[in-house]
């Protein structure tokens, strides 16, 4: 994307505010799910905040589409993460890579190496995805007949086991919605684990290769 294009300028101006808005959305959703004794008025307020921020995300999506100058279906298929977060706003914080690029452009050269950036991104993404997934599954499973995920702690434990691809099986979702979330989290867990493992292995190979090149001949 051209840095001087309207789409690039829009991204530079909105990425940080939208990231903050996504954190507020997550906080409002977490309050509705976890604060069981919350007064109806506060629950309605949280719901209003979530809906208002979702409209902001939709408006941002439409503006990006118009500025991109693409047909709508092509824009949807070439901007998958944008499209997903409009449907699932809880995943909006995962757009920290564009956020980092925006901050980098304002501050100059990146301060972290490529490998450090990949591992930092995957680590933060895992935490955000785990927390969001735990909230969503707890909301689906809470009070369901035969549910083994009865507390938020159970849900966090399940999310950690799922994302790490361990899958102990001591707790598992029983509802259709919970299992759909589980499938998505297993796929994301495999992708994030592969990214970390691949980046770490590549970094080790680079270090060992550099050491071999710097070693004096005959040793």
C-alpha positions as CSV (number, residue, x, y, z in Angstrom):
1,X,0.0,0.0,0.0
2,X,1.3,3.5,-1.0
3,X,2.1,5.5,2.1
4,X,0.6,8.6,0.5
5,X,-2.6,6.9,-0.7
6,X,-5.9,7.9,1.0
7,X,-6.3,4.4,2.4
8,X,-2.8,4.5,4.0
9,X,-3.5,8.0,5.5
10,X,-6.8,6.8,6.9
11,X,-5.1,3.8,8.5
12,X,-2.4,6.0,10.1
13,X,-5.0,8.3,11.6
14,X,-7.5,5.6,12.8
15,X,-5.5,2.5,13.8
16,X,-4.5,3.6,17.3
17,X,-8.0,5.0,18.2
18,X,-9.6,1.8,16.8
19,X,-7.3,-0.4,18.8
20,X,-8.3,1.5,22.0
21,X,-11.9,1.1,21.0
22,X,-11.4,-2.6,20.6
23,X,-10.0,-2.8,24.1
24,X,-13.1,-0.9,25.4
25,X,-15.3,-3.3,23.5
26,X,-13.6,-6.3,25.1
27,X,-13.9,-4.7,28.6
28,X,-17.6,-4.1,28.1
29,X,-18.2,-7.6,26.9
30,X,-16.1,-9.1,29.8
31,X,-18.2,-7.0,32.2
32,X,-21.5,-8.4,30.8
33,X,-20.2,-11.9,31.0
34,X,-18.4,-11.9,34.3
35,X,-20.3,-9.5,36.4
36,X,-23.3,-11.7,37.1
37,X,-24.8,-9.5,39.8
38,X,-24.6,-6.3,37.6
39,X,-27.6,-4.1,37.7
40,X,-29.8,-4.2,34.6
41,X,-29.0,-0.5,33.9
42,X,-25.2,-1.2,33.8
43,X,-25.8,-4.3,31.6
44,X,-27.7,-2.1,29.2
45,X,-24.9,0.4,29.2
46,X,-22.3,-2.2,28.4
47,X,-24.5,-3.5,25.6
48,X,-25.0,0.0,24.2
49,X,-21.2,0.6,24.3
50,X,-20.6,-2.7,22.5
51,X,-23.2,-1.9,19.8
52,X,-21.9,1.7,19.3
53,X,-18.3,0.5,18.9
54,X,-19.4,-2.2,16.5
55,X,-21.0,0.5,14.4
56,X,-17.7,2.3,14.5
57,X,-15.9,-0.8,13.2
58,X,-18.4,-1.3,10.5
59,X,-18.0,2.4,9.4
60,X,-14.2,1.9,9.4
61,X,-14.6,-1.2,7.2
62,X,-16.8,0.6,4.7
63,X,-14.5,3.6,4.5
64,X,-11.5,1.3,3.9
65,X,-13.5,-0.4,1.1
66,X,-14.4,2.9,-0.6
67,X,-10.8,4.2,-0.3
68,X,-9.4,0.9,-1.6
69,X,-11.2,1.3,-4.9
70,X,-12.0,-2.4,-5.1
71,X,-15.2,-4.3,-5.8
72,X,-16.8,-5.3,-2.5
73,X,-16.3,-9.1,-2.9
74,X,-12.7,-8.7,-3.8
75,X,-12.1,-6.4,-0.9
76,X,-13.7,-9.0,1.5
77,X,-11.4,-11.8,0.1
78,X,-8.2,-9.7,0.1
79,X,-8.8,-8.2,3.6
80,X,-9.7,-11.3,5.5
81,X,-8.8,-10.0,9.0
82,X,-10.8,-6.8,8.4
83,X,-13.8,-8.8,7.4
84,X,-13.5,-11.3,10.3
85,X,-13.3,-8.6,13.0
86,X,-16.4,-6.9,11.7
87,X,-18.3,-10.1,12.3
88,X,-16.4,-11.0,15.5
89,X,-15.3,-7.6,17.1
90,X,-13.7,-9.5,20.0
91,X,-10.8,-10.3,17.6
92,X,-10.2,-6.7,16.7
93,X,-7.2,-6.4,19.1
94,X,-5.4,-9.0,16.9
95,X,-4.8,-6.2,14.4
96,X,-1.6,-5.2,16.4
97,X,0.6,-5.7,13.3
98,X,-0.9,-2.7,11.5
99,X,-0.9,-0.8,14.8
100,X,2.9,-1.5,15.2
101,X,3.5,-0.4,11.6
102,X,1.7,2.9,12.3
103,X,3.7,3.5,15.4
104,X,6.9,2.6,13.6
105,X,6.2,5.1,10.8
106,X,5.8,7.8,13.4
107,X,9.0,6.9,15.3
108,X,11.3,5.9,12.5
109,X,13.2,2.6,12.2
110,X,11.8,-0.5,14.0
111,X,13.5,-1.2,17.4
112,X,12.9,-4.9,17.3
113,X,14.3,-7.5,14.9
114,X,11.9,-9.4,12.6
115,X,12.1,-12.5,14.7
116,X,11.4,-10.5,17.9
117,X,8.5,-8.8,16.3
118,X,7.0,-12.1,15.1
119,X,7.4,-13.8,18.5
120,X,6.0,-10.7,20.3
121,X,3.0,-10.5,18.0
122,X,2.2,-14.2,18.4
123,X,2.6,-14.0,22.2
124,X,0.3,-11.0,22.5
125,X,-2.2,-12.5,20.0
126,X,-2.2,-15.8,22.0
127,X,-3.1,-13.9,25.2
128,X,-5.8,-11.8,23.6
129,X,-7.3,-14.7,21.7
130,X,-7.2,-16.9,24.8
131,X,-9.0,-14.3,26.9
132,X,-11.6,-13.6,24.3
133,X,-12.1,-17.3,23.6
134,X,-12.5,-18.0,27.3
135,X,-15.1,-15.3,27.7
136,X,-17.1,-16.5,24.6
137,X,-17.0,-20.1,25.7
138,X,-18.0,-19.3,29.3
139,X,-20.9,-17.3,28.0
140,X,-22.0,-20.3,25.9
141,X,-21.4,-23.0,28.4
142,X,-22.6,-21.3,31.6
143,X,-25.7,-23.1,32.8
144,X,-25.8,-25.6,29.9
145,X,-27.0,-29.1,30.8
146,X,-24.0,-31.4,31.4
147,X,-21.5,-28.6,31.1
148,X,-18.1,-29.2,32.5
149,X,-17.0,-25.5,32.1
150,X,-18.9,-24.1,35.1
151,X,-16.6,-21.2,36.1
152,X,-14.5,-18.6,34.2
153,X,-11.4,-20.3,35.7
154,X,-12.5,-23.6,34.0
155,X,-12.9,-21.6,30.8
156,X,-9.4,-20.1,31.0
157,X,-7.9,-23.5,31.7
158,X,-9.7,-24.9,28.7
159,X,-8.6,-22.0,26.5
160,X,-4.9,-22.5,27.5
161,X,-5.0,-26.2,26.9
162,X,-6.7,-25.7,23.5
163,X,-4.4,-22.9,22.2
164,X,-1.3,-24.9,23.3
165,X,-2.8,-27.9,21.4
166,X,-2.4,-30.0,24.6
167,X,-6.1,-30.7,25.1
168,X,-6.3,-32.5,28.4
169,X,-10.0,-33.2,28.0
170,X,-10.9,-32.7,31.6
171,X,-13.2,-29.8,30.6
172,X,-14.7,-29.4,27.2
173,X,-17.6,-27.5,25.6
174,X,-20.9,-29.3,25.1
175,X,-22.9,-26.6,23.3
176,X,-22.9,-26.1,19.6
177,X,-21.7,-22.5,20.0
178,X,-18.9,-23.6,22.4
179,X,-17.7,-26.3,20.1
180,X,-17.7,-23.9,17.1
181,X,-15.5,-21.5,19.1
182,X,-13.3,-24.5,20.1
183,X,-12.7,-25.4,16.4
184,X,-11.6,-21.8,15.6
185,X,-9.3,-21.7,18.6
186,X,-7.7,-25.0,17.7
187,X,-7.0,-23.7,14.2
188,X,-5.6,-20.5,15.6
189,X,-3.5,-22.3,18.2
190,X,-1.8,-24.4,15.5
191,X,-1.1,-21.4,13.4
192,X,0.3,-19.3,16.3
193,X,2.4,-22.2,17.6
194,X,3.8,-22.8,14.1
195,X,4.7,-19.2,13.8
196,X,6.6,-19.1,17.1
197,X,8.4,-22.4,16.4
198,X,9.3,-21.4,12.9
199,X,10.6,-18.0,13.9
200,X,12.6,-19.4,16.8
201,X,14.2,-22.1,14.7
202,X,15.1,-19.6,12.0
203,X,16.7,-17.3,14.5
204,X,18.7,-20.2,15.9
205,X,19.9,-21.1,12.4
206,X,20.9,-17.5,11.8
207,X,22.9,-17.4,15.1
208,X,24.7,-20.7,14.4
209,X,25.4,-19.7,10.8
210,X,26.9,-16.4,12.0
211,X,29.0,-18.1,14.6
212,X,30.3,-20.6,12.0
213,X,31.2,-17.8,9.6
214,X,33.1,-15.9,12.4
215,X,35.0,-19.0,13.6
216,X,38.7,-19.0,12.5
217,X,39.7,-21.6,9.9
218,X,40.8,-25.0,11.3
219,X,38.6,-24.9,14.4
